[in-house]
């Protein structure tokens, strides 16, 4: 103890077999000392007066009552008093040597009174107020709020995933346009071999032709009544799987379900309008409704005599959102009424997954764009992991982070070979003998380099460059998307690329060179050799129009892909 120590009066009384202790407690912090002596107990309470002056005198109050109690009670009382005294000595023990006032001592700990954290009804309002008070947030219990009651902060609901939905829709658009360019390549490059040539002039002509067109657009009936509704259903599923409020809803008569599917129909209608009449649509890519692409008869012949078709019509604008939404709701109904019953009747995962894909094929395609398996269901395929398993998973993820193969993309470099070339007559598609310049672009050898960056789980953006040499020098500059999934050590993939091809002739006094728009559709497979290295084999069919004919050639490449 320090010099300014004083004794506090107290008394011990006995009531029957009980020992009762009472004393005055004018301060919060106190020191006490207990010492047992055989069959008696002597208790002395000492109190340190705050702010005692050095050299000052004060009255000393002391009380040393003693009484005899049984040995067992003495030991029990000593233990209890030591526990209490130790608790009381801990905060102020560091203040004794500093000889400063207790209220100015920084070693003291503020002790808050105990509060009932839970109300009788089981609410957490008091607990929330206590946490807010400790974190410095003003609540209705805080005097700083001036007595004004502040409403509780509502939980923030998860909003629509716009970026993901737009990315998936754009990927689907690229896949569809790749099919269009492949089947109608001659119309894509009809104007000097350049796509979108005279863009605004042709676009206005196409819109004018659509306004004055009828119901039929000239496509086969199954295009308008089956193909476009499938397109609408898939784009509707893209909206649903990116809407947290609708992704887990199943077919029902509830307001929430029908509101969710109405939003999907709206997304479907917007996508369909862009596909048919938008800036990157059938009319701008394939020149439908323009003066360049003249109208034709119902049998596809030219010139048109009456009841002409221009490739634009109201059928797709109407049927795609309406029939597409109907298709989507039909798959929801089958999933609820049929697939659910199969899941309740068997535990065979192969059978369940097969039924899911078979009865919901369009949902399966949207699942792939969303980075899920074909048979995934958001309403019931949520993995519920116990806390211990979750801890083990997180620890194992940290342990394997250094050994797991990266999956953000890859860089490929290797050997490439261009095979024999095939030429076709423009528009008719009839095969013909190639002109001398095109014939030289066969049996070329060279190199191929490509870079892929993943932006979705199964899809990545690709930049592909290659050079082949022989009778001519050919360089390819292609860009597009690639989709693939890993199966063990293998990763099969398919890709759709667009770009340009530059060909320069050799062996003549006047060098001849041609540049053409190019489109490539290809497939390939990667075999993982080690963590970062894979061996790749791929084949691409490349379409060009270097001369009056349309050229088709197959490029085969093999080499090493480095993953990053």
Secondary structure, 3 states (H helix, E strand, C coil): CCCCEEECCEEEEEECCEEEEEECCCCCCCEEEEEEECCEEEEEEEEECCCCCCCCCCCCCCCCCEEECCHHHHHHHHHHHHHHHHHHHHHHHHHCCCCCCHHHCCCCCCCCCCCCCCCCCCCCHHHHHHHHHHCCCCCCCCHHHCCCCCCCCCCCCCCCCHHHHHHHHHHHHHHHHHHHHHHCHHHHCCCCCCCCCCHHHHHHHHHHHHHCCCCCCCCCHHHHHHHHHHHHHHHHHHHHHCCCCCCCCCCCCCHHHHHHHHHHHHHHHHHHHHHHHCCCCHHHHCCCCCCCCCCECCCCCCCCCCCCECCCCHHHHHHHHHHHHHHHHHHHHHHHHHHHHHHHHCCCHHHHHHHHHHHCHHHHHHHHHCCCCCCCCCCCCCCCCCHHHHHHHHHHHHHHCCCCCCCCEEEEEEEEEECCCEEECCCCCCEECCCHHHHCCCCEEEEEEEEEEECCCCEEEEEEEEEEECCEEEEEEEEEEEEEEEECCEEEEEEEEEEEEEEEECCCCCCCEEEEEEEEEEEEEEEECCCCEEEEEEEEEEEECCCCCEEEEEEEEEEEEEEC
